[in-house]
Amino acid sequence: MGLCSPLRAQSFTAAEIAQVDRIAAEALADSGVPSVSIAVVRNGQIAFARAYGRRSLTDDALASPDTRYLIGSISKQFTAGAVLILAQDGRLSLDDKLGRFLPETTAADRITLRQALSHTAGYRSYFTLDTTPLEGRSPVAPREIAERWGRAPLDFQPGEHWDYSSTGYTLAGLVVEQVAGEALADVLRQRVFAPLGMTSADDVDRRGLTTTDAQGYSRYALGPPRPARPIGVGWLFAAGGLAMTATDLARWDIAAINHQLIGPASWADQQTEVKLTDGSASGYGLGAYVDQIRGVRRLHHDGSIDGFGAENRIYPDARAAVVVLTNADFASIQFSLADQLEAMVIEPEAPGTRAEAAPRRPSPPAPDPVGVEELVIAKALYEQVRTGSLDRTRITPDVSDYFSATVSADYRASLSTLGDPASFIQVRRDLIGGYRASLYELTWPDRKLIAILRLDQEGKVASFVIFPA
């Protein structure tokens, strides 16, 4: 494992540095994730920055603080920031109806930019499966996404519910380009990245990763890390296509703490959760989940995309932030590492106080009764993938594409030796994005796996994945 020197003089103590070195090394060793890059803000300044592991398994290249990673949906914070900048310029308003800019979209006369940015508009997200669908490997124009999903029937009436939707961000990005008269990537470079000194930040949806960037990895069942399959140009527009170093993402966090680029009122718009029409909480602002930890206000967002995982947490009132970037879409060590770093920068509450942290995401509805049909299908699929006998007549082309020869071999090799699970239990069942989705726990005396099944409206298998709990 490679260990790189800090990017700059740091305020972490020797004991704290040793603690981070230890937890990072353990996380990589236990998970098989190739690398992780960490940046911590304390007292409004970057206090720690180190990278661990290998940015590429192909050439055994070590990660460094200068290594860029895709940040996935954390990119949404920047699209929201571009909208807020244009609002402060007086060129649009968060409460403008989408009809002012994109009149052809569904309910454009009733849906506001604020609702599009807070996932309360009712637009169905264009990717709701657990793996990128087959069409996601080919290029697409963002306007095609807007025309297909932005004109589709709403999942709910604007403002009535919260449901995560990248479609809303595609629409918001198109609004930015229309109002600014230039590409969203250029707006971000000129109005955000350059002023904040974020020299590594770029739109790699448009430009692509380079050989010096972290290379993304996927894992199939319990198999070895494999190079992640690329996503077609255009699909990540405005919603997940940015790449940068951990320290540059920390510079954005510092801007949020110090109210740079835009004024306090605009930052308050971004950092305050949007209320639903019945007055209930959504748990989400504009590109950030909003909650508390140890009595301290917290803004956070994760980024999970083919080959990469990221977590960004900002504590504005404590003038602190935590950034964890990985080049793997499995194991989710970004969350466990962020939890441990968070405990280092946010002081425990005074004795006698016990404020529980709010959930990472708004609480989902209670699970429906067990779906007998789905459970039978899930058990049959598990048996098929562990024996290499997948019945492709009952799966969609997306699932058939996912279970390539390599993926199928990894599932079979890693699952066939486990034997029958001691239990195979359905723990969740919902309707998500038009799919019947169900989640299962498979247990053995020494391990637990998670399986997720999604069925389309015709009852065909639209997605099936297995990974460690």
SEDRENPA-258516 format. One record per residue (C-alpha): residue number from 1; x, y, z. Coordinates in nm, 4 decimals, padded with zeros to 6 digits. Each point is the difference from the previous one (the first is absolute). Layout:
<rs>
r num NUM&px X&py Y&pz Z
...
</rs>
This chain:
<rs>
r num 1&px 00.0000&py 00.0000&pz 00.0000
r num 2&px 00.1278&py 00.3435&pz -00.0866
r num 3&px 00.0024&py 00.2771&pz 00.2563
r num 4&px 00.0436&py 00.3533&pz -00.1241
r num 5&px 00.1176&py 00.3059&pz 00.1874
r num 6&px -00.2584&py 00.2591&pz 00.1018
r num 7&px -00.0798&py 00.2585&pz -00.2648
r num 8&px 00.0693&py 00.2887&pz 00.2349
r num 9&px 00.0892&py 00.0774&pz 00.3578
r num 10&px -00.2695&py -00.1508&pz 00.2157
r num 11&px -00.1570&py 00.0583&pz 00.3397
r num 12&px -00.0618&py -00.3677&pz 00.0731
r num 13&px 00.2074&py -00.1294&pz 00.2865
r num 14&px 00.2410&py -00.2887&pz -00.0454
r num 15&px -00.2457&py -00.2244&pz 00.1832
r num 16&px -00.2845&py 00.1051&pz -00.2297
r num 17&px 00.2112&py -00.0596&pz -00.3098
r num 18&px 00.0898&py -00.3449&pz 00.1239
r num 19&px -00.3673&py -00.0702&pz 00.0671
r num 20&px -00.1031&py 00.0977&pz -00.3544
r num 21&px 00.2876&py -00.2003&pz -00.1479
r num 22&px -00.1174&py -00.3037&pz 00.1950
r num 23&px -00.3703&py 00.0196&pz -00.0830
r num 24&px 00.0725&py 00.0660&pz -00.3690
r num 25&px 00.2402&py -00.2946&pz -00.0210
r num 26&px -00.2494&py -00.2290&pz 00.1734
r num 27&px -00.2854&py 00.1116&pz -00.2254
r num 28&px 00.1969&py -00.0702&pz -00.3169
r num 29&px 00.1262&py -00.3344&pz 00.1256
r num 30&px -00.3422&py -00.1197&pz 00.1133
r num 31&px -00.1939&py 00.1183&pz -00.3046
r num 32&px 00.2292&py -00.0502&pz -00.2976
r num 33&px -00.0622&py 00.3613&pz -00.1077
r num 34&px 00.3108&py 00.1123&pz -00.1933
r num 35&px 00.0394&py 00.3508&pz 00.1462
r num 36&px -00.1490&py 00.2775&pz 00.2069
r num 37&px 00.0730&py 00.3717&pz 00.0144
r num 38&px -00.0900&py 00.1972&pz 00.3121
r num 39&px -00.0211&py 00.3719&pz 00.0769
r num 40&px -00.1113&py 00.1524&pz 00.3292
r num 41&px -00.0897&py 00.3624&pz 00.0699
r num 42&px 00.0405&py 00.1335&pz 00.3503
r num 43&px -00.0460&py 00.3631&pz 00.1071
r num 44&px -00.0805&py 00.0906&pz -00.3579
r num 45&px 00.3302&py -00.1266&pz -00.1418
r num 46&px 00.1255&py -00.3231&pz -00.1526
r num 47&px 00.1502&py -00.1733&pz 00.3010
r num 48&px 00.0802&py -00.3403&pz -00.1494
r num 49&px 00.0377&py -00.1461&pz -00.3486
r num 50&px 00.1363&py -00.3438&pz -00.0861
r num 51&px -00.0604&py -00.2768&pz -00.2500
r num 52&px 00.0466&py -00.3703&pz 00.0541
r num 53&px 00.0257&py -00.2993&pz -00.2286
r num 54&px 00.0140&py -00.0252&pz -00.3782
r num 55&px -00.1765&py 00.2233&pz -00.2473
r num 56&px 00.0435&py -00.2700&pz -00.2645
r num 57&px 00.0400&py -00.3743&pz 00.0373
r num 58&px 00.1110&py -00.0320&pz -00.3615
r num 59&px 00.3312&py 00.1811&pz 00.0397
r num 60&px 00.0135&py -00.0155&pz 00.3814
r num 61&px 00.0037&py 00.3822&pz 00.0167
r num 62&px -00.0304&py 00.1480&pz 00.3489
r num 63&px -00.2687&py 00.2520&pz 00.0891
r num 64&px 00.1045&py 00.3453&pz 00.1194
r num 65&px -00.1841&py 00.3103&pz 00.1213
r num 66&px 00.0245&py 00.1232&pz -00.3614
r num 67&px -00.1956&py -00.2987&pz -00.1328
r num 68&px -00.3435&py 00.0834&pz -00.1388
r num 69&px -00.3094&py -00.2123&pz 00.0611
r num 70&px -00.3485&py 00.0131&pz -00.1421
r num 71&px -00.2267&py 00.1427&pz 00.2708
r num 72&px -00.3290&py -00.1242&pz -00.1489
r num 73&px -00.3134&py 00.1631&pz 00.1364
r num 74&px 00.1959&py 00.2419&pz 00.2182
r num 75&px 00.0188&py 00.1820&pz -00.3340
r num 76&px -00.3606&py 00.1034&pz 00.0650
r num 77&px 00.1227&py 00.2509&pz 00.2595
r num 78&px 00.1869&py 00.1817&pz -00.2737
r num 79&px -00.2951&py 00.0089&pz -00.2398
r num 80&px -00.2079&py 00.1447&pz 00.2831
r num 81&px 00.2821&py 00.2472&pz 00.0634
r num 82&px -00.0071&py 00.1128&pz -00.3638
r num 83&px -00.3752&py 00.0616&pz 00.0275
r num 84&px 00.0532&py 00.2005&pz 00.3203
r num 85&px 00.2708&py 00.2100&pz -00.1652
r num 86&px -00.2304&py 00.0866&pz -00.2892
r num 87&px -00.2774&py 00.0760&pz 00.2493
r num 88&px 00.2291&py 00.2395&pz 00.1860
r num 89&px 00.0825&py 00.1590&pz -00.3366
r num 90&px -00.3730&py 00.0659&pz -00.0391
r num 91&px -00.0277&py -00.2151&pz -00.3114
r num 92&px -00.2389&py -00.2537&pz 00.1491
r num 93&px -00.1719&py -00.0925&pz 00.3260
r num 94&px -00.0257&py -00.3251&pz 00.1887
r num 95&px -00.3765&py 00.0450&pz -00.0095
r num 96&px -00.0106&py 00.0438&pz -00.3770
r num 97&px -00.2173&py -00.2621&pz -00.1662
r num 98&px 00.1789&py -00.2334&pz -00.2390
r num 99&px -00.2451&py 00.1196&pz -00.2625
r num 100&px 00.2000&py 00.3209&pz -00.0289
r num 101&px 00.2934&py -00.2017&pz -00.1351
r num 102&px -00.1215&py -00.3470&pz -00.1002
r num 103&px -00.3722&py 00.0374&pz -00.0751
r num 104&px -00.0189&py -00.3419&pz -00.1633
r num 105&px 00.0678&py -00.1903&pz 00.3251
r num 106&px -00.2822&py -00.1570&pz 00.1991
r num 107&px -00.1783&py 00.2396&pz 00.2383
r num 108&px 00.2490&py 00.2727&pz -00.0951
r num 109&px -00.2540&py 00.2636&pz 00.1027
r num 110&px -00.0078&py -00.1393&pz 00.3564
r num 111&px 00.3495&py -00.1300&pz 00.0738
r num 112&px 00.2662&py 00.2384&pz 00.1277
r num 113&px 00.3769&py -00.0111&pz -00.0263
r num 114&px 00.0100&py -00.0432&pz 00.3774
r num 115&px -00.2103&py -00.3150&pz -00.0298
r num 116&px 00.2178&py -00.1378&pz -00.2812
r num 117&px 00.3103&py 00.0537&pz 00.2168
r num 118&px -00.1549&py -00.1475&pz 00.3156
r num 119&px -00.1443&py -00.3210&pz -00.1554
r num 120&px -00.3544&py 00.1126&pz 00.0777
r num 121&px -00.1124&py 00.0668&pz -00.3592
r num 122&px -00.1373&py -00.3474&pz -00.0715
r num 123&px 00.2229&py -00.0822&pz -00.2976
r num 124&px 00.1047&py -00.3643&pz -00.0140
r num 125&px 00.3776&py -00.0458&pz -00.0008
r num 126&px 00.1385&py -00.1257&pz -00.3280
r num 127&px 00.2150&py -00.2677&pz 00.1699
r num 128&px -00.1750&py -00.1929&pz 00.2780
r num 129&px 00.1610&py -00.3426&pz -00.0387
r num 130&px 00.2893&py -00.1302&pz 00.2088
r num 131&px 00.2285&py -00.0193&pz -00.3018
r num 132&px 00.0374&py 00.2258&pz -00.2999
r num 133&px -00.2383&py -00.1219&pz -00.2734
r num 134&px 00.1209&py -00.1013&pz -00.3429
r num 135&px -00.0964&py 00.3316&pz -00.1582
r num 136&px 00.2135&py 00.1793&pz 00.2586
r num 137&px 00.3119&py -00.1241&pz -00.1779
r num 138&px -00.0801&py 00.2083&pz -00.3104
r num 139&px 00.0174&py 00.3810&pz -00.0293
r num 140&px -00.3122&py 00.2067&pz 00.0564
r num 141&px -00.0815&py 00.3685&pz -00.0318
r num 142&px -00.1295&py 00.1499&pz 00.3270
r num 143&px -00.2954&py 00.1369&pz -00.1932
r num 144&px -00.0932&py -00.3564&pz -00.0909
r num 145&px -00.0190&py -00.0785&pz 00.3729
r num 146&px -00.2147&py 00.3099&pz 00.0502
r num 147&px -00.2308&py -00.0950&pz -00.2848
r num 148&px -00.0414&py -00.3615&pz 00.1089
r num 149&px -00.0202&py 00.0239&pz 00.3781
r num 150&px -00.0867&py 00.3687&pz 00.0361
r num 151&px -00.3129&py -00.0467&pz -00.2114
r num 152&px -00.1096&py -00.3232&pz 00.1681
r num 153&px -00.2880&py -00.0088&pz 00.2512
r num 154&px 00.0997&py 00.1100&pz 00.3494
r num 155&px 00.0409&py -00.2543&pz 00.2795
r num 156&px -00.1780&py 00.2406&pz 00.2365
r num 157&px -00.1356&py 00.3523&pz 00.0040
r num 158&px 00.2671&py 00.2726&pz 00.0381
r num 159&px 00.0955&py 00.0578&pz 00.3622
r num 160&px -00.2045&py -00.2858&pz 00.1443
r num 161&px 00.2853&py -00.2483&pz 00.0463
r num 162&px 00.3780&py -00.0386&pz -00.0129
r num 163&px 00.1538&py -00.2506&pz -00.2385
r num 164&px 00.3576&py 00.0138&pz -00.1260
r num 165&px 00.0093&py 00.0952&pz -00.3681
r num 166&px 00.3000&py 00.0749&pz -00.2187
r num 167&px -00.2456&py 00.1115&pz -00.2686
r num 168&px -00.0683&py 00.3188&pz 00.1944
r num 169&px 00.3700&py 00.0828&pz -00.0119
r num 170&px 00.0210&py -00.0635&pz -00.3729
r num 171&px -00.2779&py 00.2543&pz -00.0414
r num 172&px 00.1689&py 00.2460&pz 00.2371
r num 173&px 00.3284&py -00.0339&pz -00.1889
r num 174&px -00.1764&py 00.0781&pz -00.3284
r num 175&px -00.1542&py 00.3073&pz 00.1631
r num 176&px 00.3454&py 00.1204&pz 00.1069
r num 177&px 00.1307&py -00.0392&pz -00.3547
r num 178&px -00.2989&py 00.1818&pz -00.1476
r num 179&px 00.0235&py 00.2933&pz 00.2397
r num 180&px 00.3807&py 00.0279&pz -00.0006
r num 181&px 00.0329&py -00.0560&pz -00.3735
r num 182&px 00.2880&py -00.2428&pz 00.0477
r num 183&px 00.0699&py -00.3563&pz 00.1114
r num 184&px -00.0648&py -00.0903&pz 00.3628
r num 185&px 00.3602&py -00.1241&pz 00.0234
r num 186&px 00.1259&py 00.3432&pz -00.1077
r num 187&px -00.2253&py 00.1769&pz 00.2492
r num 188&px 00.1371&py -00.2166&pz 00.2796
r num 189&px 00.3591&py 00.0500&pz -00.1094
r num 190&px -00.0304&py 00.3789&pz -00.0211
r num 191&px -00.2326&py 00.0693&pz 00.2925
r num 192&px 00.0916&py -00.2766&pz 00.2483
r num 193&px 00.3178&py -00.1955&pz -00.0680
r num 194&px 00.2309&py 00.2874&pz -00.0981
r num 195&px -00.1051&py 00.2388&pz 00.2824
r num 196&px 00.0441&py -00.2746&pz 00.2606
r num 197&px 00.3303&py -00.1302&pz -00.1377
r num 198&px -00.1489&py -00.3393&pz -00.0837
r num 199&px 00.2549&py -00.0653&pz -00.2732
r num 200&px -00.0696&py -00.3735&pz -00.0308
r num 201&px -00.3795&py 00.0265&pz -00.0333
r num 202&px -00.1441&py -00.0756&pz -00.3416
r num 203&px -00.2989&py -00.1458&pz -00.1797
r num 204&px 00.1265&py -00.3447&pz -00.0977
r num 205&px -00.3376&py -00.0939&pz -00.1412
r num 206&px 00.1045&py 00.2278&pz -00.2845
r num 207&px 00.3791&py -00.0396&pz 00.0050
r num 208&px 00.0537&py -00.3480&pz 00.1473
r num 209&px 00.2447&py -00.1215&pz 00.2656
r num 210&px 00.3734&py -00.0006&pz -00.0708
r num 211&px 00.2646&py -00.2647&pz 00.0674
r num 212&px 00.1165&py 00.1926&pz 00.3076
r num 213&px -00.3460&py -00.0009&pz 00.1581
r num 214&px -00.1263&py -00.2751&pz 00.2261
r num 215&px -00.1336&py -00.2886&pz -00.2049
r num 216&px -00.3385&py -00.1290&pz 00.1132
r num 217&px -00.0658&py -00.3595&pz 00.1070
r num 218&px -00.3069&py -00.2203&pz 00.0452
r num 219&px -00.0423&py -00.3316&pz 00.1779
r num 220&px -00.2496&py -00.2708&pz -00.0868
r num 221&px -00.1325&py -00.2010&pz 00.2957
r num 222&px 00.3187&py -00.0965&pz 00.1913
r num 223&px 00.2292&py 00.0080&pz -00.3031
r num 224&px 00.3168&py 00.2096&pz -00.0474
r num 225&px -00.0030&py 00.3707&pz -00.0964
r num 226&px -00.0547&py 00.0478&pz -00.3725
r num 227&px 00.0396&py 00.3183&pz -00.2086
r num 228&px -00.3357&py 00.1747&pz 00.0007
r num 229&px -00.1862&py 00.0292&pz -00.3264
r num 230&px -00.0183&py 00.3599&pz -00.1272
r num 231&px -00.3251&py 00.1942&pz -00.0146
r num 232&px -00.0958&py 00.1646&pz -00.3285
r num 233&px 00.0629&py 00.3723&pz -00.0433
r num 234&px -00.2990&py 00.2138&pz 00.0971
r num 235&px -00.1617&py -00.2210&pz 00.2613
r num 236&px 00.1862&py 00.1677&pz 00.2861
r num 237&px -00.0710&py 00.3571&pz -00.1136
r num 238&px -00.0786&py 00.2276&pz 00.2966
r num 239&px -00.0672&py -00.2979&pz 00.2271
r num 240&px 00.3234&py -00.1967&pz 00.0451
r num 241&px 00.2757&py 00.0833&pz -00.2493
r num 242&px 00.2553&py 00.1971&pz 00.2025
r num 243&px 00.3431&py -00.1240&pz 00.1052
r num 244&px 00.2455&py 00.1645&pz 00.2382
r num 245&px 00.2428&py -00.0623&pz 00.2828
r num 246&px -00.1193&py -00.0352&pz 00.3578
r num 247&px 00.1705&py 00.3271&pz 00.0880
r num 248&px -00.1789&py 00.1887&pz -00.2756
r num 249&px -00.3335&py -00.1336&pz 00.1218
r num 250&px 00.1040&py 00.1186&pz 00.3463
r num 251&px 00.0560&py 00.3482&pz -00.1482
r num 252&px -00.3631&py -00.0008&pz -00.1107
r num 253&px -00.0970&py -00.0988&pz 00.3550
r num 254&px 00.1996&py 00.2923&pz 00.1365
r num 255&px -00.1871&py 00.2309&pz -00.2382
r num 256&px -00.3275&py -00.1312&pz 00.1435
r num 257&px 00.1283&py 00.0668&pz 00.3512
r num 258&px 00.1326&py 00.3502&pz -00.0794
r num 259&px -00.2863&py 00.1027&pz -00.2330
r num 260&px 00.2297&py 00.0582&pz -00.2958
r num 261&px -00.1208&py 00.0436&pz -00.3608
r num 262&px -00.3555&py 00.0824&pz 00.1087
r num 263&px -00.1466&py 00.1781&pz 00.2991
r num 264&px -00.1266&py -00.1486&pz 00.3282
r num 265&px -00.3624&py 00.0051&pz -00.1162
r num 266&px 00.0844&py -00.2063&pz -00.3077
r num 267&px 00.2018&py -00.2486&pz 00.2048
r num 268&px -00.2950&py -00.0219&pz 00.2389
r num 269&px -00.2192&py -00.1001&pz -00.2946
r num 270&px 00.2430&py -00.2781&pz -00.0824
r num 271&px 00.0440&py -00.1191&pz 00.3578
r num 272&px -00.3618&py 00.0121&pz 00.1248
r num 273&px -00.2224&py -00.3004&pz -00.0499
r num 274&px -00.2938&py 00.0542&pz -00.2336
r num 275&px -00.3406&py -00.0542&pz 00.1580
r num 276&px -00.2675&py -00.2042&pz -00.1718
r num 277&px -00.3398&py 00.1506&pz -00.0728
r num 278&px -00.1453&py -00.1492&pz 00.3190
r num 279&px 00.2774&py 00.1630&pz 00.2036
r num 280&px 00.1911&py -00.3201&pz 00.0680
r num 281&px 00.3771&py -00.0233&pz -00.0302
r num 282&px 00.1717&py -00.1263&pz -00.3134
r num 283&px 00.3424&py -00.0364&pz 00.1627
r num 284&px 00.1581&py 00.1556&pz -00.3093
r num 285&px 00.1077&py 00.3477&pz -00.1064
r num 286&px 00.1390&py 00.0805&pz -00.3442
r num 287&px 00.2521&py -00.2722&pz -00.0757
r num 288&px 00.0532&py -00.1020&pz 00.3631
r num 289&px -00.1659&py -00.2060&pz 00.2707
r num 290&px -00.0588&py 00.2063&pz 00.3145
r num 291&px 00.0107&py -00.1403&pz 00.3528
r num 292&px 00.1888&py 00.0183&pz 00.3299
r num 293&px 00.2741&py -00.2039&pz 00.1642
r num 294&px 00.0877&py 00.0389&pz 00.3680
r num 295&px -00.2147&py 00.3130&pz 00.0045
r num 296&px 00.1956&py 00.1553&pz -00.2913
r num 297&px -00.1591&py 00.0902&pz -00.3324
r num 298&px 00.1211&py -00.2241&pz -00.2840
r num 299&px -00.0251&py 00.0136&pz -00.3790
r num 300&px 00.0987&py -00.3138&pz -00.1863
r num 301&px -00.0225&py -00.1817&pz -00.3283
r num 302&px 00.1346&py -00.3217&pz -00.1378
r num 303&px 00.1111&py -00.0784&pz -00.3520
r num 304&px -00.0296&py -00.3546&pz -00.1301
r num 305&px 00.0754&py -00.0614&pz -00.3639
r num 306&px 00.1491&py -00.2836&pz -00.2042
r num 307&px 00.3501&py -00.0465&pz 00.1424
r num 308&px -00.0085&py 00.2723&pz 00.2670
r num 309&px -00.1439&py 00.0810&pz 00.3420
r num 310&px 00.0156&py 00.3327&pz 00.1847
r num 311&px -00.1298&py 00.1675&pz 00.3134
r num 312&px 00.0049&py 00.3723&pz 00.0791
r num 313&px -00.1086&py 00.1417&pz 00.3362
r num 314&px -00.0051&py 00.3661&pz 00.1033
r num 315&px -00.0594&py 00.1344&pz 00.3510
r num 316&px -00.0443&py 00.3749&pz -00.0667
r num 317&px -00.0435&py 00.1116&pz 00.3603
r num 318&px 00.3023&py -00.2036&pz 00.1145
r num 319&px 00.2037&py 00.1255&pz -00.3004
r num 320&px 00.0953&py -00.3579&pz -00.0818
r num 321&px -00.0367&py -00.2474&pz -00.2859
r num 322&px 00.0914&py -00.3569&pz -00.0936
r num 323&px 00.0679&py -00.1284&pz -00.3526
r num 324&px 00.0559&py -00.3673&pz -00.0884
r num 325&px 00.0487&py -00.1094&pz -00.3636
r num 326&px 00.0541&py -00.3579&pz -00.1196
r num 327&px 00.0520&py -00.1655&pz -00.3371
r num 328&px -00.2461&py -00.2834&pz 00.0634
r num 329&px -00.3777&py -00.0332&pz -00.0241
r num 330&px -00.0036&py -00.2822&pz 00.2564
r num 331&px 00.0554&py -00.0380&pz 00.3760
r num 332&px -00.1084&py 00.3620&pz 00.0759
r num 333&px 00.2988&py 00.0712&pz 00.2229
r num 334&px -00.0541&py 00.3709&pz -00.0658
r num 335&px -00.2835&py -00.0049&pz 00.2529
r num 336&px 00.1790&py -00.1873&pz 00.2779
r num 337&px 00.3132&py 00.2117&pz -00.0423
r num 338&px -00.2053&py 00.3206&pz -00.0032
r num 339&px -00.1718&py -00.1115&pz 00.3224
r num 340&px 00.3358&py -00.0471&pz 00.1710
r num 341&px 00.1424&py 00.3274&pz -00.1305
r num 342&px -00.3172&py 00.1774&pz 00.1036
r num 343&px 00.0514&py -00.1215&pz 00.3551
r num 344&px 00.3456&py 00.1587&pz -00.0059
r num 345&px -00.1127&py 00.3473&pz -00.1101
r num 346&px -00.3380&py 00.0334&pz 00.1728
r num 347&px 00.0285&py 00.0152&pz 00.3760
r num 348&px -00.2249&py -00.2272&pz 00.2073
r num 349&px -00.2975&py 00.1719&pz 00.1568
r num 350&px 00.0100&py 00.1164&pz 00.3572
r num 351&px -00.0943&py -00.2600&pz 00.2630
r num 352&px -00.3737&py -00.0368&pz 00.0387
r num 353&px -00.0862&py 00.0818&pz -00.3613
r num 354&px -00.0901&py -00.2634&pz -00.2552
r num 355&px -00.1043&py 00.1318&pz -00.3394
r num 356&px -00.0139&py -00.2839&pz -00.2473
r num 357&px 00.1285&py 00.0540&pz -00.3513
r num 358&px -00.2722&py 00.0285&pz -00.2600
r num 359&px -00.0109&py -00.2764&pz -00.2597
r num 360&px 00.2344&py 00.0220&pz -00.2991
r num 361&px -00.3047&py 00.0215&pz -00.2238
r num 362&px -00.3676&py 00.0635&pz 00.0691
r num 363&px -00.1493&py -00.3098&pz 00.1596
r num 364&px -00.1563&py -00.2345&pz -00.2574
r num 365&px -00.3549&py -00.1251&pz 00.0425
r num 366&px -00.0611&py -00.3118&pz 00.2055
r num 367&px 00.0649&py -00.3188&pz -00.1966
r num 368&px -00.2905&py -00.1641&pz -00.1761
r num 369&px -00.0949&py -00.3580&pz 00.0828
r num 370&px 00.2422&py -00.2587&pz -00.1289
r num 371&px -00.0357&py -00.0532&pz -00.3727
r num 372&px -00.0212&py -00.3753&pz -00.0464
r num 373&px 00.0479&py 00.0203&pz -00.3764
r num 374&px 00.3090&py 00.2221&pz 00.0313
r num 375&px 00.1519&py -00.2253&pz 00.2662
r num 376&px -00.0378&py -00.3063&pz -00.2224
r num 377&px 00.1603&py 00.1868&pz -00.2914
r num 378&px 00.2875&py 00.1289&pz 00.2140
r num 379&px 00.0786&py -00.3479&pz 00.1334
r num 380&px -00.0083&py -00.1455&pz -00.3503
r num 381&px 00.2298&py 00.2721&pz -00.1329
r num 382&px 00.2459&py -00.0530&pz 00.2814
r num 383&px 00.0173&py -00.3680&pz -00.0809
r num 384&px 00.0468&py 00.0764&pz -00.3697
r num 385&px 00.2832&py 00.2520&pz 00.0411
r num 386&px 00.1881&py -00.2130&pz 00.2510
r num 387&px -00.0135&py -00.3001&pz -00.2332
r num 388&px 00.0566&py 00.1932&pz -00.3222
r num 389&px -00.3386&py -00.0974&pz -00.1437
r num 390&px -00.1732&py 00.3373&pz -00.0405
r num 391&px -00.3315&py -00.0278&pz -00.1871
r num 392&px 00.0208&py 00.2959&pz -00.2367
r num 393&px -00.3563&py -00.0434&pz -00.1296
r num 394&px -00.1448&py 00.1655&pz 00.3124
r num 395&px 00.2357&py 00.2951&pz 00.0269
r num 396&px 00.0141&py 00.3322&pz -00.1818
r num 397&px 00.2787&py 00.0896&pz -00.2451
r num 398&px 00.1467&py 00.2251&pz 00.2738
r num 399&px 00.0436&py -00.2959&pz 00.2352
r num 400&px 00.1346&py -00.2204&pz -00.2781
r num 401&px 00.2558&py 00.2708&pz -00.0823
r num 402&px 00.1005&py 00.0264&pz 00.3671
r num 403&px 00.0564&py -00.3746&pz 00.0301
r num 404&px 00.2824&py -00.0120&pz -00.2522
r num 405&px 00.2326&py -00.2994&pz -00.0135
r num 406&px 00.2369&py 00.1653&pz 00.2507
r num 407&px -00.2748&py 00.1020&pz 00.2409
r num 408&px -00.1700&py -00.3384&pz -00.0187
r num 409&px 00.3308&py -00.1737&pz 00.0666
r num 410&px 00.0660&py 00.2209&pz 00.3046
r num 411&px -00.3452&py -00.0714&pz 00.1431
r num 412&px 00.0418&py -00.3737&pz -00.0506
r num 413&px 00.3552&py -00.0227&pz 00.1320
r num 414&px -00.0640&py 00.2088&pz 00.3097
r num 415&px -00.3430&py -00.1377&pz 00.0966
r num 416&px 00.0239&py -00.3667&pz -00.0932
r num 417&px 00.2237&py -00.0849&pz 00.2967
r num 418&px -00.2319&py 00.1520&pz 00.2611
r num 419&px -00.2621&py -00.2696&pz -00.0015
r num 420&px -00.3676&py 00.0636&pz 00.0667
r num 421&px -00.0681&py 00.3073&pz 00.2143
r num 422&px -00.1319&py -00.0698&pz 00.3485
r num 423&px -00.2692&py 00.2607&pz -00.0633
r num 424&px -00.1308&py 00.1924&pz -00.3009
r num 425&px -00.2318&py 00.2726&pz 00.1277
r num 426&px -00.1749&py 00.2885&pz -00.1719
r num 427&px 00.0456&py 00.3126&pz 00.2109
r num 428&px -00.1394&py 00.2703&pz -00.2285
r num 429&px -00.2507&py 00.0295&pz -00.2840
r num 430&px -00.0932&py 00.3235&pz -00.1772
r num 431&px -00.1065&py 00.1460&pz -00.3322
r num 432&px 00.2913&py 00.2150&pz -00.1206
r num 433&px 00.0176&py 00.1733&pz -00.3358
r num 434&px -00.2705&py -00.2242&pz -00.1406
r num 435&px 00.1819&py -00.3186&pz 00.1071
r num 436&px -00.0990&py -00.2484&pz 00.2691
r num 437&px 00.3112&py 00.0117&pz 00.2155
r num 438&px 00.0855&py -00.2390&pz 00.2798
r num 439&px 00.3023&py -00.0461&pz 00.2249
r num 440&px 00.1191&py -00.3254&pz 00.1585
r num 441&px 00.2449&py -00.1118&pz 00.2657
r num 442&px 00.1834&py -00.3264&pz -00.0577
r num 443&px 00.1811&py -00.1306&pz 00.3064
r num 444&px 00.2595&py -00.2658&pz 00.0800
r num 445&px 00.1681&py -00.0626&pz 00.3347
r num 446&px 00.2965&py 00.2157&pz -00.1019
r num 447&px -00.1443&py 00.2568&pz -00.2414
r num 448&px -00.2992&py 00.1915&pz -00.1303
r num 449&px -00.0785&py 00.1052&pz -00.3578
r num 450&px -00.2566&py 00.2425&pz -00.1405
r num 451&px -00.2003&py -00.0660&pz -00.3166
r num 452&px -00.2140&py 00.2564&pz -00.1810
r num 453&px -00.2607&py -00.0992&pz -00.2553
r num 454&px -00.2010&py 00.2298&pz -00.2268
r num 455&px -00.2820&py -00.1149&pz -00.2251
r num 456&px -00.1469&py 00.2049&pz -00.2829
r num 457&px -00.3709&py 00.0443&pz -00.0634
r num 458&px -00.0069&py -00.3164&pz -00.2091
r num 459&px 00.1555&py -00.2045&pz 00.2801
r num 460&px 00.3407&py -00.0366&pz -00.1671
r num 461&px 00.3162&py 00.0305&pz 00.2072
r num 462&px 00.1256&py 00.3572&pz -00.0560
r num 463&px 00.2868&py -00.0152&pz 00.2500
r num 464&px 00.1594&py -00.2564&pz 00.2314
r num 465&px 00.3181&py 00.0562&pz 00.1994
r num 466&px 00.1711&py -00.1656&pz 00.2984
r num 467&px 00.2624&py 00.1584&pz 00.2233
r num 468&px 00.1409&py -00.0287&pz 00.3542
r num 469&px -00.2121&py 00.1500&pz 00.2787
</rs>
